[in-house]
Amino acid sequence: MTVKRSPLKHNLSLPLTSIVSSSTDDIEAAILDNWIDGILVLTQDGQCVHSNSLARRICDRIAKDYPCVGEVPEAIWHVCQILIKSCRDFPGRPVVESELELRQSYEHFRIRARWLRVKNNLEPKILIVLENQTHSKQNLAITEVIKYDLSPREADVWELYRIGYTYQEIAAKLHIALNTVKKHMKNTYAKQQLGGMVEASYTEKLAS
């Protein structure tokens, strides 16, 4: 008995070029604009040729504490000058880093500068990456809150501690007593220690 085969179905999926209507340049621009860090591209004379939205917001906040030199805050341009000088004095040094803490908002930023060589362009540009250390610490704190199952109040205290607040500053910020802060921190450390013991036990079981 002959089995009648059904005709093969045509592949109706669209080609990638049809699915992705944006050009490569549009996609790259979208990635940079939504990047987790601020991105600036500067010429060697300080002209900004590209910036994502986060970098512009960060520059606005930095400019409240530090005056602008040309198109960027002085603190950022100073790192660029070090990179330019190090290119002459230390040719093998590709990256320059600096830490910056704002006086008004207490935000902490890491500024990284490196050379960016663009195709068909003889003059290299300077790539600046602005990392908000405060946000990184907050994200780490949130992860730890979930990992160690901290209570809502313990979470509030731990997040401020992770950012860099002292016990006294935490008490003033949350309008609680200093001893209450110490109690929450003690409970948090106890939960972390217990969590570490559980992880160690699980690792030993896997190794055995």
Backbone torsions as a table, in degrees:
resi	resn	phi	psi	omega
1	MET	NA	129.0	-178.2
2	THR	-89.4	127.7	178.0
3	VAL	-86.2	125.2	-179.9
4	LYS	-83.3	118.1	-178.4
5	ARG	-85.2	140.1	175.5
6	SER	-75.0	147.1	-179.0
7	PRO	-62.4	145.8	179.4
8	LEU	-63.3	137.6	177.8
9	LYS	-80.5	139.9	177.2
10	HIS	-72.2	143.5	176.3
11	ASN	-72.5	108.7	-175.7
12	LEU	-88.9	1.0	-179.8
13	SER	-67.9	140.2	-177.9
14	LEU	-76.9	149.2	174.8
15	PRO	-64.4	155.5	-176.2
16	LEU	-57.7	-36.1	-179.0
17	THR	-64.3	-26.9	178.7
18	SER	-82.9	-33.5	-179.3
19	ILE	-70.8	-46.3	-179.3
20	VAL	-91.5	97.8	-176.4
21	SER	-78.6	-23.9	-178.6
22	SER	-77.3	152.5	176.5
23	SER	-76.6	166.6	178.9
24	THR	-59.4	-39.7	179.2
25	ASP	-61.5	-39.1	178.9
26	ASP	-64.6	-41.4	180.0
27	ILE	-65.5	-44.8	179.0
28	GLU	-61.8	-40.4	179.1
29	ALA	-64.7	-39.7	179.6
30	ALA	-66.0	-39.9	178.6
31	ILE	-62.8	-47.0	-179.8
32	LEU	-63.8	-38.5	-176.7
33	ASP	-70.5	-26.4	-179.1
34	ASN	-104.5	12.8	-178.6
35	TRP	-66.3	152.4	-175.9
36	ILE	-73.1	-15.7	177.5
37	ASP	-114.6	160.5	174.3
38	GLY	-75.7	137.3	-178.0
39	ILE	-123.4	126.2	173.8
40	LEU	-126.0	142.8	171.6
41	VAL	-123.4	120.0	-175.8
42	LEU	-120.1	152.7	169.1
43	THR	-82.3	171.5	-177.1
44	GLN	-72.8	-10.2	174.9
45	ASP	-102.8	11.5	172.5
46	GLY	92.5	7.4	178.8
47	GLN	-81.6	131.2	179.7
48	CYS	-85.3	119.3	-179.5
49	VAL	-102.6	-15.8	175.6
50	HIS	-158.9	144.3	174.4
51	SER	-155.2	140.1	173.8
52	ASN	-88.3	170.3	-172.9
53	SER	-63.3	-36.2	-180.0
54	LEU	-65.8	-41.2	178.6
55	ALA	-61.1	-39.5	179.7
56	ARG	-65.8	-38.9	178.1
57	ARG	-67.3	-40.4	179.0
58	ILE	-64.7	-42.4	179.3
59	CYS	-62.2	-37.8	177.8
60	ASP	-62.1	-40.1	-179.3
61	ARG	-71.6	-40.3	179.2
62	ILE	-65.3	-37.1	-177.7
63	ALA	-63.8	-18.9	177.7
64	LYS	-70.4	-26.6	179.5
65	ASP	-103.6	-29.2	-175.9
66	TYR	-128.2	131.8	-179.1
67	PRO	-65.4	158.8	179.6
68	CYS	-87.6	143.5	172.0
69	VAL	-115.4	104.6	-173.9
70	GLY	72.7	-117.6	-174.7
71	GLU	-102.7	-5.0	-177.9
72	VAL	-131.0	157.6	176.9
73	PRO	-59.7	150.2	-176.5
74	GLU	-56.6	-39.4	-177.8
75	ALA	-61.9	-34.4	178.8
76	ILE	-75.3	-43.7	-178.1
77	TRP	-65.4	-30.8	178.0
78	HIS	-62.1	-39.7	177.6
79	VAL	-65.2	-38.2	177.9
80	CYS	-62.9	-40.3	179.6
81	GLN	-63.9	-37.8	177.2
82	ILE	-63.9	-41.3	178.5
83	LEU	-62.1	-45.0	-179.6
84	ILE	-62.3	-43.5	179.6
85	LYS	-68.2	-39.5	-179.2
86	SER	-67.1	-24.4	177.3
87	CYS	-63.5	-34.1	178.5
88	ARG	-81.6	-43.4	-173.7
89	ASP	-87.1	-34.9	-178.8
90	PHE	-132.2	78.5	-174.8
91	PRO	-57.1	-26.1	-177.5
92	GLY	-85.8	3.8	-178.5
93	ARG	-95.1	100.2	-172.7
94	PRO	-83.6	-21.4	-173.2
95	VAL	-132.1	140.5	173.3
96	VAL	-121.0	132.5	-179.3
97	GLU	-122.1	151.6	176.4
98	SER	-151.0	150.8	177.3
99	GLU	-106.2	142.7	-177.7
100	LEU	-140.0	127.0	177.0
101	GLU	-117.4	127.0	-178.0
102	LEU	-81.5	138.8	-176.6
103	ARG	-75.8	-34.2	-174.2
104	GLN	-84.4	-43.2	-175.0
105	SER	-100.6	-8.0	-177.8
106	TYR	64.4	14.2	177.5
107	GLU	-74.6	148.3	-177.2
108	HIS	-121.0	123.2	-177.4
109	PHE	-119.8	146.9	168.8
110	ARG	-107.9	128.1	-179.1
111	ILE	-109.5	121.4	177.3
112	ARG	-116.4	132.1	177.7
113	ALA	-124.6	134.5	177.3
114	ARG	-149.5	163.9	180.0
115	TRP	-78.6	143.0	178.6
116	LEU	-127.4	114.5	-179.5
117	ARG	-99.0	117.5	-177.0
118	VAL	-95.6	137.9	-179.0
119	LYS	-58.7	138.4	178.8
120	ASN	63.7	20.8	177.6
121	ASN	-129.4	117.5	-174.5
122	LEU	-72.3	-29.4	-177.5
123	GLU	-92.3	117.2	179.2
124	PRO	-67.9	149.5	176.8
125	LYS	-100.9	170.9	177.0
126	ILE	-109.2	121.9	177.6
127	LEU	-94.8	123.6	178.7
128	ILE	-112.6	127.3	175.2
129	VAL	-112.7	123.6	-179.1
130	LEU	-109.0	108.6	-178.4
131	GLU	-104.3	122.7	178.0
132	ASN	-81.5	102.0	-177.9
133	GLN	-65.5	-31.8	179.2
134	THR	-62.1	-44.6	178.8
135	HIS	-64.9	-38.2	179.0
136	SER	-62.0	-42.3	179.2
137	LYS	-67.6	-36.0	177.7
138	GLN	-65.0	-42.9	179.2
139	ASN	-63.8	-39.3	177.3
140	LEU	-64.2	-41.1	179.1
141	ALA	-62.1	-41.8	179.1
142	ILE	-62.0	-41.8	177.4
143	THR	-60.6	-42.2	-179.2
144	GLU	-70.3	-34.0	176.8
145	VAL	-59.0	-44.5	179.7
146	ILE	-70.7	-43.8	-176.4
147	LYS	-60.9	-41.7	-175.5
148	TYR	-102.2	7.5	174.9
149	ASP	54.2	53.1	-180.0
150	LEU	-76.2	150.2	176.4
151	SER	-71.4	163.1	-180.0
152	PRO	-54.8	-40.9	-179.7
153	ARG	-72.6	-39.1	175.6
154	GLU	-61.4	-36.8	178.5
155	ALA	-64.5	-43.1	178.4
156	ASP	-59.8	-45.8	-178.9
157	VAL	-66.5	-44.0	-176.2
158	TRP	-66.2	-39.5	-180.0
159	GLU	-62.7	-44.2	179.1
160	LEU	-65.8	-38.2	178.3
161	TYR	-64.6	-41.8	179.6
162	ARG	-62.4	-36.6	-179.2
163	ILE	-68.1	-30.6	179.4
164	GLY	129.9	6.2	178.3
165	TYR	-70.9	144.0	172.3
166	THR	-79.0	167.8	177.7
167	TYR	-58.0	-41.4	-179.8
168	GLN	-64.6	-40.2	179.7
169	GLU	-68.4	-37.0	177.2
170	ILE	-63.3	-43.9	179.9
171	ALA	-60.8	-43.3	179.8
172	ALA	-68.0	-39.2	-178.6
173	LYS	-65.8	-41.7	-175.9
174	LEU	-95.1	-1.7	179.5
175	HIS	58.5	48.1	177.3
176	ILE	-130.2	166.9	-179.0
177	ALA	-73.5	152.9	179.4
178	LEU	-60.7	-39.4	178.8
179	ASN	-64.5	-30.9	177.4
180	THR	-67.4	-39.6	176.6
181	VAL	-60.8	-47.1	-179.7
182	LYS	-60.7	-37.8	179.5
183	LYS	-64.8	-45.6	179.0
184	HIS	-63.2	-40.0	179.5
185	MET	-66.2	-39.8	177.8
186	LYS	-61.8	-43.8	178.0
187	ASN	-63.3	-40.1	-179.5
188	THR	-64.0	-45.4	178.6
189	TYR	-63.4	-36.6	178.5
190	ALA	-64.3	-42.1	179.2
191	LYS	-67.3	-37.3	177.7
192	GLN	-66.1	-40.7	178.6
193	GLN	-63.8	-41.7	177.8
194	LEU	-64.7	-42.7	178.4
195	GLY	-62.4	-36.9	177.8
196	GLY	-66.5	-37.2	178.3
197	MET	-66.6	-40.0	178.9
198	VAL	-64.9	-42.6	179.2
199	GLU	-63.3	-41.6	-179.6
200	ALA	-63.5	-41.5	-179.7
201	SER	-64.9	-40.7	179.4
202	TYR	-65.6	-38.7	178.9
203	THR	-64.8	-40.3	178.6
204	GLU	-63.4	-38.7	179.9
205	LYS	-66.3	-38.3	178.2
206	LEU	-66.8	-35.5	-178.1
207	ALA	-75.7	-25.1	-177.2
208	SER	-79.0	NA	NA
